Amino acid sequence: MPLIPSIFGRIRVSIQSITRGGAKELGLKDETGVRVTDIEPGSPASSAGIQRSDVIEEVNRKPVKDTQGFLRAMEGAKDGNVLLLVHRRSGNLFVVITAK
């Protein structure tokens, strides 16, 4: 799966689509979502508590299937707050990020 290597846009994270092996490693039931691979220090995502290996499953209540879906959802998000559904090994949580 392609890695989006640069820090992405307003929330300042790098992401990667979930592979079958990655889903198994993270305890996911399928390959839906994007895995956070890097966070810019001091960024909106960092301030909101996003961590490496978090899996973003929704942006503003819209499901994210892969990196392209994440990019489309973020393009459709207006300036201001972005609501993410994030999966961690400890469970799911909603994170609000004030995007710049």
C-alpha positions in Angstrom: 0.0 0.0 0.0 1.3 3.5 -0.8 2.8 5.6 2.0 1.9 9.2 2.0 5.4 10.3 3.1 5.0 14.0 3.6 3.3 15.4 6.6 -0.2 15.9 5.5 -2.0 19.3 5.4 -3.7 21.0 8.2 -3.4 18.3 10.9 0.2 17.5 10.1 0.4 13.7 10.0 1.9 11.1 7.6 -0.4 8.2 6.8 -0.4 4.8 5.2 -3.2 2.5 4.0 -3.7 -0.6 6.1 -2.3 -3.8 4.7 -3.6 -7.3 5.6 -0.5 -7.9 7.7 -0.9 -4.4 9.3 -4.5 -5.1 10.2 -3.5 -8.4 11.9 -0.6 -6.7 13.8 -3.0 -3.9 15.0 -5.8 -6.3 15.9 -8.2 -5.0 13.3 -10.9 -7.0 11.6 -10.1 -5.7 8.1 -7.9 -3.3 6.2 -10.2 -0.3 6.5 -8.7 3.0 7.6 -5.3 4.7 7.5 -2.4 4.2 9.9 -0.6 7.2 11.3 3.1 6.8 10.5 4.4 10.1 11.7 3.2 13.3 13.5 4.8 16.7 13.3 5.9 17.8 16.8 3.8 20.7 18.1 1.2 20.1 15.3 -2.6 20.1 15.8 -2.5 16.3 15.6 0.2 16.1 18.2 -1.6 18.5 20.5 -4.8 16.4 20.2 -2.9 13.3 21.3 -2.7 11.4 18.0 0.0 8.8 18.2 2.0 6.7 15.7 0.2 3.5 14.7 -3.2 5.1 15.5 -5.7 4.1 12.8 -8.0 6.8 11.5 -11.3 5.2 10.6 -13.5 8.3 10.1 -13.1 12.0 9.3 -16.1 14.1 10.3 -18.3 10.9 10.5 -17.3 9.9 7.0 -15.7 6.4 6.8 -12.1 6.3 5.5 -11.2 3.2 3.5 -7.7 4.1 2.5 -5.2 7.0 1.9 -7.2 8.3 -1.0 -10.4 8.3 1.1 -8.6 10.1 3.9 -7.3 12.8 1.5 -10.8 13.3 0.0 -12.4 13.5 3.4 -9.8 16.1 4.6 -10.3 18.1 1.4 -14.0 18.2 2.2 -13.4 19.3 5.8 -13.8 23.0 6.4 -11.3 25.0 8.4 -11.6 24.7 12.1 -12.3 21.5 14.0 -11.9 18.0 12.4 -13.5 15.0 14.2 -11.6 11.8 13.8 -12.6 8.3 14.9 -9.3 6.7 16.0 -8.7 3.0 16.7 -6.0 2.1 19.3 -5.1 -1.2 20.8 -7.0 0.0 23.9 -10.2 0.7 21.9 -11.8 3.4 19.8 -12.0 7.0 20.6 -13.1 10.3 19.0 -10.5 13.0 18.7 -11.2 16.6 17.8 -8.4 18.4 16.1 -8.4 22.2 15.4 -6.9 22.2 11.9 -4.9 25.2 10.8 
